Amino acid sequence: MKELLDLLDERVTSLCREVDALRQENTQLRQDLTEKTGPLAEENAALKEALAQERNARETAASRIDSLLQRLTKHLPE
């Protein structure tokens, strides 16, 4: 019976070490992920801003073109 308890004790100790190692690895992986995705998030934000500016510029250009076409249409003989 003592041998079984000793074996159980060893196994529990081993599992606890394994859990600790996995937690440490998980922490390291999360840190690595944060370090790698941080710059990507910044680049993504910059690209979204550039896209929004481009869309705004296109909408402004389209609006001006529509206005010019309306002016031309009013001045053309029917």
N, C-alpha and C positions, 0 to 999 in steps of 0.2 A: 504494500500500500504506500509506503514511504517513497518507493521508487517512482510510482505513478504520480504522486504529488510533486516530487522533484522534477519529473519530466514536464508536468503541467506548468510548474513555476518557470522552468526554462523556456517553454514555448510562449508563455504569456510575456516574459521579458523580451524574447525575440520579436514577438509581434509589436510590442510597444516601441522597440527600437525601429522597426520597419515603419510604423506609423509616423514616428518622429522624422525619419529620413524622408518619407513621402511628403510630409507637411513642409519640410525645409525645401524640397525640390519644387513643390507647388508654389511656395513663396518666391523662389528664384525665377520660376517660369512666368509668374505674374509680373514680376519686376522687369524681366526681359521684354515681355509683351508691351508693358507700359512704355518702356524706353523706345521700342521700335514703332509703336503706333502713335506716339506723341508727335513726331515730325510729320507723319502722314496725316494726322488730324489737322495740323496747321496748314499743310499744303492743300488739303481738301477744302478748308475754309477759304483759303486764298483763291482757289479755283472757282468755288461757288460765287465769291464776290466778283471775280472777273466775268463769270458767266452772266450774273445779274446786270453788270454794267453793259455787257455786250447786248443783252436783250433790250435794255433800256435804250441804248443807242439805236438799235434796229427799229424799235417802236417809234422813237422820235423821227428817224429818217422816213419811215413809212407814213407817219402823220404829215410830215412836210410834203412828201410826194403827193399824197392825197389832196392837200391844200392847193398845190401847184396845178394838179390836174383839174380841180374844180375851177380855178381861175381861168385856165385855158379853155375849158368847156364853156364858161360864161361868155368869153370873148370870141368864140368861133361862130361864124354864121351857121344858121341851121338849114 
